[in-house]
Amino acid sequence: MAAAVEFVISSKPGSTALPPWASEFALLVREMQEQGVLERAQRQGPCRRSDAADVPSIVLFLLAFFCCGGKGGQRGFGEHVGRWRERLAAMAGR
């Protein structure tokens, strides 16, 4: 039987303060913006479905996932990172 995985991405329950890994995310996003990585991803990999997330959004989500340690799966991370979604997106100019 698989062990349950619990995300620990903030030291205070219910806190809206960004978690410690957000600093690494911010630095990597800035570097990617300076290098034009997100712009190239948008040009080279457009999504064909209108309801699909755009490529830069997918890249940013995965970057945040790996910055937090990437344990427990992407779905669980997506559910737990919701309270910071807008602030993390703002770091990337979205």
C-alpha positions in Angstrom: 0.0 0.0 0.0 1.4 3.4 -1.0 2.1 5.9 1.8 0.1 9.1 1.9 1.9 12.2 0.8 1.3 15.5 2.5 2.4 18.8 0.9 4.2 21.1 3.2 4.6 24.3 1.3 3.9 26.9 4.0 4.9 26.9 7.7 1.6 28.4 8.8 -1.8 26.8 8.0 -4.1 29.3 6.3 -1.2 31.7 5.7 -1.3 33.8 2.5 2.4 34.5 2.7 4.3 33.0 -0.2 6.1 29.8 0.7 10.0 29.8 0.9 10.3 28.1 -2.5 8.6 31.1 -4.2 12.0 33.0 -4.1 13.6 30.3 -6.3 10.6 30.4 -8.6 10.9 34.2 -8.9 14.6 34.1 -9.7 14.1 31.4 -12.3 11.1 33.2 -13.9 13.2 36.4 -14.2 16.0 34.6 -15.9 13.6 32.9 -18.3 12.0 36.2 -19.1 15.4 37.8 -19.7 16.4 34.9 -22.0 13.1 35.1 -23.9 12.3 31.5 -23.0 8.5 32.0 -22.4 8.1 34.1 -25.6 9.8 31.4 -27.7 7.7 28.7 -26.0 4.5 30.6 -27.0 5.6 31.0 -30.6 6.9 27.4 -31.1 4.3 25.5 -29.2 0.8 26.9 -29.5 -2.0 24.8 -28.2 -4.6 23.7 -30.7 -7.5 23.4 -28.3 -9.2 26.6 -27.2 -9.8 25.2 -23.7 -6.2 24.2 -23.2 -3.7 26.1 -21.1 -1.1 28.0 -23.1 2.5 26.6 -23.2 4.0 29.3 -21.0 1.4 28.7 -18.3 2.3 25.0 -18.4 6.0 25.7 -18.2 5.4 28.1 -15.2 3.3 25.5 -13.4 5.9 22.8 -13.8 8.7 25.3 -12.7 6.7 26.0 -9.5 6.1 22.3 -9.0 9.8 21.5 -9.2 10.8 24.5 -7.1 8.6 23.2 -4.2 10.3 19.8 -4.4 8.0 18.1 -6.8 6.8 15.4 -4.4 3.2 14.1 -4.2 2.2 14.7 -7.8 1.1 17.6 -9.9 -2.6 17.3 -9.2 -2.0 17.6 -5.4 0.3 20.5 -6.0 -2.2 22.3 -8.2 -4.8 22.0 -5.5 -2.6 23.2 -2.7 -0.9 26.1 -4.6 -4.3 27.7 -5.4 -4.1 30.4 -2.7 -0.9 31.8 -4.3 -1.9 31.3 -7.9 -2.5 35.0 -8.7 0.7 36.1 -6.9 2.9 33.5 -8.6 1.3 34.4 -12.0 2.0 38.1 -11.3 5.7 37.3 -10.8 5.7 36.0 -14.3 3.8 39.0 -15.7 0.6 37.0 -16.3 
